[in-house]
Each structure stands twice: as C-alpha cells, then as structure tokens.
Amino acid sequence: MPNAYSRIKGLLFGRPLASDRLEHERLDKKTALAVLSSDAISSVAYATDQILFVVGGAIGVAAIGYVLPISAVIVGLLLLVGLSYAQTILAYPNGGGSYTVARENLGVRSGLVAAAALLTDYILTVAVSISSGVAAITSAYHAMMPHTVALCVLSIVLLTLVNLRGVRESGAIFSVPTYAFILMMIALVGLGVYHVVAGDIGPLASNTPKLDPHTAHLQRTGTVAGFALFYLLIRGFAEGCAAMTGTEAISNGVQAFKAPARQNARVTLMWMVGILGVFFIGVSYLAYHFAVMPTADETVLSLLGHRVFGSGFAYYALQYSTFTVLVLAANTAFADFPRLAGILAHDGFMPRQFSARGDRLAFSNGIITLGAVALVLVVLFKGDTTRLVPLYALGVFVCFTLSQAGMVMHWRRSHEPAWRWRATLNGVGAVATAIVAIVQVVTKFTAGGWIVVVIIPVIIYLLNRIHRHYETFTKEVAYNGQAPFMFLHHTVVVPVNGITKPAAGALIYATTISEDVRAVYVEVDGDATASLVRRWEEWDIGVELTVLPSPYRSILRPLVDYVDRLVANGDADLVTLVVPEIVPRSWLGHLLHNKTALFIRTAFLFRPNVVVTAVPYLVGRAARLRDLLHHDEQLEERVSA
Amino acid sequence: MPNAYSRIKGLLFGRPLASDRLEHERLDKKTALAVLSSDAISSVAYATDQILFVVGGAIGVAAIGYVLPISAVIVGLLLLVGLSYAQTILAYPNGGGSYTVARENLGVRSGLVAAAALLTDYILTVAVSISSGVAAITSAYHAMMPHTVALCVLSIVLLTLVNLRGVRESGAIFSVPTYAFILMMIALVGLGVYHVVAGDIGPLASNTPKLDPHTAHLQRTGTVAGFALFYLLIRGFAEGCAAMTGTEAISNGVQAFKAPARQNARVTLMWMVGILGVFFIGVSYLAYHFAVMPTADETVLSLLGHRVFGSGFAYYALQYSTFTVLVLAANTAFADFPRLAGILAHDGFMPRQFSARGDRLAFSNGIITLGAVALVLVVLFKGDTTRLVPLYALGVFVCFTLSQAGMVMHWRRSHEPAWRWRATLNGVGAVATAIVAIVQVVTKFTAGGWIVVVIIPVIIYLLNRIHRHYETFTKEVAYNGQAPFMFLHHTVVVPVNGITKPAAGALIYATTISEDVRAVYVEVDGDATASLVRRWEEWDIGVELTVLPSPYRSILRPLVDYVDRLVANGDADLVTLVVPEIVPRSWLGHLLHNKTALFIRTAFLFRPNVVVTAVPYLVGRAARLRDLLHHDEQLEERVSA
C-alpha cells in the first residue's frame, strides 16, 4: 500500500528533493521575469476592459474618449511605485515583502494588516487571472462560453498540481509562453500603431458592449458632467489600477534570484515596469483609435487582435499566449501565498502545518489552501472577471502604502548614504498609494469591495487568535526546572475476556513493563466466569485474575471504577491499561469486532495518571504474539549464555 | 459531559436496570395477549382489503362475491396452524422460535433459512403494520393523506424509543388500546350482523375502488373464467394470508410468560386464533353484505365503520383503536427481531453487538437496526400498504413449514405420550403451509415478491459469512499451550521536539516502564539542533538524546528506520514508542496541532514487536505531568520513610 501511494505521489509530484537542494532552486533574470512579472504584465489583458466597462456604464461608447488619459495616470503611478520598490530591494535582500517591511518598521499590527491584505490579494490574483485567461479562450471560441466555470476549475486544479512539484520546474515550463506573450504584444501594439499611422483600418462598429450596471446611476439627467463625470473617471481609474497588482512580486522574491540577487532583482523590476507601461498605454491607445468596447463574450485584446491580425494564426497565437501568461500570473500567487503563509506560520500567526516544506521543497499546505479558496471564489462568481475585479487591487494598495511607509521609517533609522533621497521617494509613493487605497474603498465599496473590507479584519482577528493560542501553549508546556526526580509505583491492568493469544500478548507486554500486573475480567454473564477462573488457575501465567461484576452489563464502568479505586487508595501512582486490540483484516472484521480498545482509550483520556496502551493483534497476518513466541528459541539461548 | 449524556439518556430510555430484574419482566396472560397477539389480530385491518384489491383488479366490484369463501379457507388454515403451534409450545418451553426448532431438528441450514425468513418478515411486520395504521388515520382525516410518509416515519421513531426503554413497560402502556380495539371490533361485527339481519342498511354505493393493476391482465376476453378465475382466487387467497402473520409470536415468546408458562401460552394462543378468526370472517361477511370495496383513501374497516356506526364517536374510536393496535403489532416485531438477532449473535451468525442487552434489559442494537430498516422500507414504498403486502407473508409461510416439519422430527425422536397424534398434526400443518408458501412465491413474484426471494438468500449468505469469520477468529486466537515464558529486552523510544512538559511526561513514563530509554530528535531544521543538544546536556534527565537527520523533511521516516534498525540489529526484542500526545482544549487547538501521535501509531500498526503508547498532555486542564509533579512531595516523603 505505501508503495502504490509513493508511486502515484511520485508520478504526480515528482521524486522527493533533499533539503540541501533548496539553494539551487534559484532563478536567473530571464526566468525570474517569466515567473515573477507575469502577474503585472498580464494585467493588460483586463485592465483596459475594466476602465471601458465601468466608464461605459454611465456614458456608453463615449467612454473610449477617456481611456487614454486614465491609462496614462495609472502608468505614471506605476513608475513611481516601481522606483519606490527598487529602494526596498536594496534594503531587504532576503525578500522585502510588505509583511516583513511593515512589521519590522511599523510594528506587528501594521505587519498583520499587510499580511491579511496580501493573503486576500493573492487569492484574488488566482481567481481574476484564471477567469481572465479563460475569457481569452472563450473570446476565440464563443462555443466554449457555457463551460467557463469548468475551464476555470480545471486550470486551478492543474496549477495546484504543478506547484506541488516545486518552483524551479514551474520556471522552466513557463518561460516560453511568457516570452511568446511579450512578442505577440509587441507585434500587436507595433502593427496596430503602424495601421493607425497608415490610416488603413477604420474604427470598429462594436456590437452590444458589456457595461457596468453599478455606474448607470450616474447618468441621471441624460448627460454626465461636473462632479458626476469626475467621480466616474475616478472610479474608472480605481478599476484600471488592477494593472498595478503584482508590482511587489519582485521585491518579495529577491531571495529567489541568483547572485547578485539585489542587482538582478532591480534590473528585472525596471524591465517589468517598462514592459507593463508600454503594453498598457499601447492597448488603451489602440482601443481609443479603433473605438473598441469589450462585449459580453469578447475581450478588448481579442477584438484588437481581430482588427490588427485578422482571424489567422497570429490572432490565435495572441489568444493562447494571453491565456498562458494569465495562468502564469496565477502561478505567481502560488509562489507567494505559500511563502507568506510559511513566514506567518514560522512567526506563530498561522497553523504550523503551513511552515513545513513538502517532499518537493514547496510549501504543500499553502499551495493546497490557495488552490481550494480560489476554486470556491471562481465558482461563486461564475468565472466572471468583471465581477471579481472590484474586489481586487484594494488590498494591494493597502500593502503598497504600508510597505513604503515602513521604508520611510527604515531609511530614517538607517542613515545610509542617500537615505534622504530614498526616504523621500518612498514617502511620495506611500502618500500616492494611500490616496489610491482610499479611492478604491470609496468607489468600489458597493460593487463588491465591501467583501474585502469585511474579510481583511476577520483574517487579522484569526491571525491574532492563532498567535495567542501558540503563545499560551508555549508558555504552558515550557519546562524550566531541573530534571524531575520520580519514584512511581506503576500498576498495570490488563482487561481480558478469556485465555486467547491477544490476551496472552497483552499479558506478556504487561509483565515486561511492570512488576505489578493485574488481569481483570468484567463479568456480564455469570455462567462463563467459573470456567474461566478454573482454566486461569491451570494456565498459571503468574498474574492474578480479578473478576469485576457488572450488574448493569457495562464493560467500561466496572473497569473505570476499579482503576479509580486503585488510584484513590494510593495503591498506584501511575496506572497503565494494557488492552489487547484486534486489528481485523477485512471490512467485515471491522463490523464484527467491538472497538473495545478505542472505547477504553476514550474513557480514560481525561483521567490523570492513567495511560492506555493497545497491544495490537493482527488477525491473519504476522501476529505480534506469534513473532514473540518465535523469538523464544533465540531468547532462551541468550538467557542460557 | 457524561452527566448531561446520562441525564438525556435517562429521560429517553429510563434508568438502567440491573440484570437480576430480567426475571421479573415477565407477562401475565392478559398483557401477553396484548403484546404478542396484536400482530395477528390487527391484520383484520388490511387482509380483507387486500383480497378485494387483488381480485377486484381483474373483475372489479364482482370481487365482493368471492371474499367470504376465500376468508373461510384462510381461517381454516389458521386453525390448523394454531393447533400445530400449540404442540410446539409444549416441546419448547424456552421459546420455540422457527429458528430454534428448525435448527435443532432439521440442521443448521434449515435453521438459517428460517432465521433469514423471520428477520425479513419482522421488518415487513413493522412496515406493513405502520403503513396500515397510518391508513386508518388518513381514512378518518383525508386531509392527512399527503403526510402519510411523515406519519409513518414518526410512528416508527417513537416505537423505537419506547422499545429502547424495555419490554414490560411496553406491555403496560399498550394493554388498554388492544382491548379497546377488540371491544370496538366486537361492537362493529355484532352491530353489523344485527343490521344485516334486521335488513335496515342497504349495500354501499362505493365510489372508485382501488384495484390491483397486476391482476388486470387476467381480464383478457371481457369475462374471467376457468383457469384465469381459479388463478385469480388463488392469488387473492395468497394476499389474504397476510392475516396469518404473527401466529408464531406466542410460541416464540413462551419464556416471556409468567409461570406456568406453557399452559398460559397455549391458552393465550387459542384465544388469539379464536378472536382473529371471528373478526376476519366478520369483516369479510360485512364487506360482502354491504358491498364495500376499498378506495384509494379509505380502508374497508373505515368504510364499514361509517356504515355501521355513522360518523360519530364510535367511528373515531374504531379508527384510533385500529391505529394503536397496528402500532402494537409493529411492536411485536420490536420484541421478536432483537431477541432472534440476540440468539443468532450468541450462535455466532450475527455481529456480537446484537447479543448485548442494553441498560434497560432490551437488545438495543437489534431494536435500532429494525427501526432503521423499516424506516427505509416505508419511505421507499411511500407508506402504501397495498404495495408492501405482496412482500409480506411469504417468509412467514417458509417458517411455518420449517418449524412444523422440525416438530415432526422432534416427536418422532422423542416418543413422548401421544407423539403420533402430535406428529400427524404438525405434519398436516407443514404440508398445508408448504403448499401455501409455493403459492405465495408463484402468485406474488411479479408484484414484489421477487424482492424477498432475492433478499432471503443474501441474508443466509451473510449469516454464514459472519459465522465463518468468528469461527476462524476463535480458532486463530485460541491459546492452548502453557503460559509463555518470556525474557525480553525492552527498549523504549521517546520522540521529542524540545524540552517541554509533554516531553518530560513521556520521559518519566518511559523510565518507569524500562531501563533502556532513548530520546530521539528528528532534525528538520539544522539550526535548532545545536541549542537543543546543549540544553539537553544541562537538563541531565539521565536519558541520552539521539539526533536523527531528515534530509527529506519527513518526521516519520527517520523514526521508522531507527526503530527498524533497533529490531534488526537484535538490540531490542520489543520496542515501545512513548509519544507525548497533545490533547487540545478547543476546536482551534485541534486545527493548530499536528496529529503526530496518531500518525506514529498508524505508521507502526503493522510492525511486529512494536507498541505505541501515547502519554496524553491535556492542554489547560489538570495536566498529567503537573499531577505527577504535585505528587512529588508525597513521593519524596514516602521514599525517605
């Protein structure tokens, strides 16, 4: 049985890796860009859609006029945050996750707020990326639309399995498609801009666009203007900020880089910001020029692909690479969530099981948890990206703010060279992202943001609760005194129901562990007693048999009373019950044998100074007692020697 | 917790009764008639309906013309079987159940056939009686019809609870309604016959009768005659035989009578046969004279009640007493099924759990099993008596036959006074019931009888399988030799993960049970090892600490390897693993602590010569070690004394 299990496990997850291979599982810049930046870069697949969807809810196709300025503001913010995080990388070569930075510089409370926000956003990264990736497929094949949820579920399950195999292989497997996506995007934006300049492709006659019902109320008097228009654009901006999620991934994962890790991480971060900025502006620019609005069954990227590439190979290459890069984005979360859970578990804020790396050096429990929760989310929201995005990004901006604010404190304390300049950069970043975080809460609250506003404090409460539990526990079990000096009178009680091999096994064990052994027989049916007592005397095993009457036919009660009396009378400081336990061979056997050993264990679990030991008797297999008896010869030789 | 449990259990089932009260739980004749005969007598509530339903299926209202002759044949058969069973009572004063009689006189195989048939029929007794009882209620209140299944389920659950309280109280509670039913039936039949003679009530203009679709095929050419008519009447007879179920109850339960048990049982049996015969003929006679056919929502008895009593108090008294006597009939099975299961368990044909009487001297497991299976049947057949009856009676006639055939053998062997006459009576009975059994199988097969034809062999197979298991087991565990002489080198291994109170408790226990104790630490994280080793030396508990490296981060594998090496090298004949087990206080605790002790137990379950002992550490409660340490003072006094 262990063999078959090992083999299946090996097939699914690969052979176990020894701990000293951990060092070698590190990433070069190109691989790191593929693994760590896909979250950020892939957001061009839904960020422009989201702006058009939300702004279009109030002003329809006129939204196209606003998409470019909104995108430009977001890219500006992205540059600022990118520069800010480059400072973090310098200060935290072992991974400057928001939790670590906030906790060290602002205190545990801030650290936990950051942790809760991050855990939430990692889960949403999986849900949003997978939904959006599946949308890329269903945009190409409308017939697949009804299977959206099934495709999402399948993708998450596969991702979970791949990640249980370990991180480096993920890097190797996923590098190619990321670069394919980057190439396809360069082709799309490049060729698109060429056509705009050449003027040979006109605007698209969009069929029914998909529009946000939550912004429709702004359109009260027929035209949206003044404060309502301002609010609408702010809301569009807030949704578009989903493009910035994942920016922190590189500074969280500095320790995953090959040496020189800091330098490599900073270069990779800048590349990532550059690529994301260009692609995002590019897509929004083309959407504006070709007058593209997202529809219920097609994304902006797909519509642009059709417009620029036609319906040939290039279009499908774009869609498939979009899908795969979004799966990779979800994969970023599969690297980060378990790592953060591991750090939190190590600090005593999450169950210890999360801190254990699995056979393949991955944090198995964290991976499974992330997969499971994301699965539930995707099913609940039916794999609809536009319904999931309002929950997204909010947590990210909370983390941006806490992390950068923490960095300001860090620089002020460190007084390293150029600390003023670095502190200022982080400070400006912190203020900007704080404002955006507030904008996120206010504008997205009714569209689903409230869920996150409720969940984050709940997570913080749980983290604290768990921490308190471990603290209390550690304090309780701590042993500070001298080694205990103990002299105990140890009595062993063996309940028997006849002269059988299981009973003999238990009695042999009992006489091995104590001088004072008492066999007891609970008498339910008086007729059998006399014959047992007679046979017991003939047997002459050197252990006295006590018969306990049971007027109420209970097996347990007389036994418990007997042991309690032993302890109460001071006859024993410590009592061990040695119980023969029948381990049946088949399901039938399990039905046909009383689980006496289990009941006895439960009955004595809360009794102080009583230990219950089951001596297993394996029905039909190499039975313990039989083995003991086979030893006999050897033993007698040894005794005589 | 045990207190609240005891209190609820007491409230539902009564206080426990001591075994020596068993003798006093015996029944006088009047109470015995109520408890044991209700099954037979109550069948007048559905037997006439069943004849009219089946015969009517082919020839409609004309069926009324045949109901009286069919009933008369059945009553004749009933008298024969009654006289035959009176002989059984003489020979089996300790309860001459068909199983016992068949097994002792015809062999184990016949006994098991009888047992399987009986178990099936007891279950059907509950299902049919309860469905029919609920039909008495819904006949009076048509509005209750949609709640048929719910009422059936409720009745069965209540009956199960009452029976878990014990048998004598059931007798006391149910005597009144049985006699109320007998009185109401005397009034119905008496007053009915008076009206027939007086000629002041004409035939009823029945509304749509409920007719059996299974007999409709006999009506091919417009009129049913010749062989088809003969077959139809035989089929009606087979269904009407449901009236005879329960006849064996008294001879099964002789030991429940007060002394002189045999005499009392025979008298009660004759009273029962007489009462049942008169009522059955009476009802059929009235149905014939008033031209009553059962309808989908009203029984024959209810229709007759309306006809004879009108719609006043007397009518409702009839319906309620019908319901209660049918509940009592189901109760007969609740006495017999667990008793038979107990006998079978004692003989090793059913799981041992069925042989244990509960706190209240009732066979709790048998009662619960019967209730559960009957519940499933009633739900599956939607509480429809006419769909359940075709499954019924078949098993009873198999038992009648085997039991009486067995008695023939018994008398032939015994040569007691008048053995020839008794053997002849039993022999005629056996032949008659054997023919009826064959008729039952043939005529009811397609209407549901096949289910029983399949189930009975399955039950026989299971009974045999269980018996084989217990036989093999008993043979395997039998210990026939001398008391084993044992000299074992016993090594105790204590896995620790630090210097904590749970670990100290385990170490104290380990040093108590052996001289050779080894603490082992599985090293997953190398950094912690050095500090533990240093502290361990300072601690100076007299037990050496072995560090086991775990390159694959598994806790179990190095431990298993270490123990295997101990045994393989011959360093130990017997190894006990003493594992500190954290017993958490709350659900949170259960989530937050690894179940290491459980995993270790499972890992070593099939390893010979290894015993795993968990020393529980109760978080936040009177911890074992703490208690041990409190003993310290006392102990030191004792040591110094």
Interface residues (C-beta under 8 A of the other chain):
Chain A: P16 L17 A18 S19 D20 P351 R352 Q353 A356 R357 G358 D359 R465 I466 H469 Y470 T472 F473 E476 V477 A478 Y479 Q482 A483 P484 F485 M486 F487 L488 H490 I499 T500 K501 P502 A503 A504 I508 Y509 T511 T512 I513 S514 V524 W539 D540 I541 G542 P551 Y552 R553 S554 D573 L574 T576 V583 L588 G589 L591 L592 H593 N594 L605 F606 P608 N609 V611 T613 A614 V615 P616 Y617 L618 V619 G620 R621 A622 A623 R624 D627 L628 L629 H631 D632 L635 E636 R638 V639
Chain B: P16 L17 A18 S19 D20 P351 R352 Q353 A356 R357 G358 D359 R465 I466 H469 Y470 T472 F473 E476 V477 A478 Y479 Q482 A483 P484 F485 M486 F487 L488 H490 I499 T500 K501 P502 A503 A504 I508 Y509 T511 T512 I513 S514 V524 W539 D540 I541 G542 P551 Y552 R553 S554 D573 L574 T576 V583 L588 G589 L591 L592 H593 N594 L605 F606 P608 N609 V611 T613 A614 V615 P616 Y617 L618 V619 G620 R621 A622 A623 R624 D627 L628 L629 H631 D632 L635 E636 R638 V639
